[in-house]
Amino acid sequence: MIVIAVVVAAVVGVFNHRSDQSSDSTTLFPTTTPSPVVEPSATSAPTSSSHSPSPTAYHPKSETSNWIYPNSKKLSDNQYETSDSPETVTDWYKAKIRAEDYSTRTFVATSANSKVFNKLSAAKNNQVITIQISRNPESSQTLVALDY
């Protein structure tokens, strides 16, 4: 009730103020006179960034070797192969992700026509790792691709 009275008093006061100063050139209401517009120059640089940070790849040399599957053979940068089954490799990486205390985890296992493709992703403290594990039916090797 008090709030309504205050709002009504304020509105009445504004209208009374406007009618009392009708001859005055200043007004509390919008006018048709345009306001100056300040446009940025081509050389001005933004003073602050408005985008929010996102997880970035994190790979200090000392920690990336911890993610290489044991007894695997390096094929190229961050790609390895092993004779272990895709299930064994996937279980090892799941345990590794849990042991490293990654809070965000995604595990997707796909198998069709004896072709296996498993993808694991994990994030912690702006550190992201993605592991792809695959094996074709005609191969005896499981492929592991790491993305830090």
N, C-alpha and C positions, 0 to 999 in steps of 0.2 A: 504494500500500500504506500509506503514511504517512497519507494523507488518510482512509482507512477507519478506521485506528486512532484518529485524532483524533475522528472523528465518533462512533465507538463509545464512546470515553472520555467525550465530552460527554453522550451519551444516558444512560450509566450514572450519571454524576455528577448529572444532573438527577433521575433516579429515586431515587438515594440521598439527595439533598437533600430530596426530597419525603417520603420515608419517615422521615428524621431529624426532620423538623419537622411531623409529623402532628398534634401537639397545638397547633401554632401556628395563628393565625387567618389568616395570609397564605398564599397559594398561588400557584404558577406556572401553574396551569391555570385554565380558565374556570370561573366560578361561575354560579349561578342568580340572583345579586343583580344587578338591573339597574343599568346605568351611567347617569348623567345625560345627557340629550340636549339639545344646544344647538340651538335653531331660530332662523333669521334673523327679525328683526323686519321689519315692513312698511316701516319707514323706513330700514333699512340699505341702503346702496348697495354694489355690487360694487367691490372694490378694484382688480381688474385684469380685462382683457378676455381671454377664452379663445378667441376666434375668430381665425382667421388672415386676413391681409389678402388681398384679391383685386384684380385689375386694375380700375381705375376709368377712367371717361372722362376724357380729358385734352385740353383745348382752350384753351391760351393764345391770345389774339386774334392775336398775331403769327404763330403757326404754322398756324392753321386755314386761312388764305387760301392757303397752300402746297398744299393738297389739292384745291383747286377746279380742275376740268379746264379747260385753256386754251380760249378762244373759246366758252365755254358761257354760256348765258343763265340767270340765276337765276329760278326759278319760285316758290320759297318758302324758308323756313329750311332750309338744307342739301339742297335739291333743285334740280337744274339740268337743262338739256337742251342738246343739241348735234346738229348735222347729221352729225357724224362717225359712222362705223360702230361698232357695239358692240365689234368686234374691236380697232379702233384705240384706243378708249377703255380697254378692258381691258388692252391691251398697255402703254399709258401708265401706268396705275395699278400694274401689276406692276413696271415699271421704277422707278417712284417709291418703292414699298415697298422694293425692293432697295437703291436709292440712299440711302434713309433708314436702312438697316441694321436693319430690323425682323427679329428672330430667329424669331418664330413667325409662320408665314404659311399661309393657307388660300386656295386658289383653286378655285372651283367654277364650271364653265361648262355651261349648259344651253341646248339649242336644240331646239324641237319645233314642227312646223307653221309654220315661219318666225318663231316667237316666241322671242326670246332673253332669257335671264335669267342673268346672271353675278354671283357674289358673291365678294368678296375680303375677307379679314379679316387683320389683322396686329397684333402686340403687341410692345412694347419698353418696358422700365423703367416698368411700370404704365400705359403709354399704349396704348390700344386704338383701332383705327379699323376700321370696316366700310364697304365700298363696294358698293352694289348698282347694277348696270348692266342696263338692260332696253330692249327695243324690241318693239313689237307689229307684226305684219305690215302693218297698214293705216296705220302711221305712218312718216314720214320722219325722225323725231327719236329720238335715243337719250336716255333718261332716266338721270340719275345721282343717287343718294341717298347722302349721307354721314352717318355716325354716328360721332362722335369720343368 
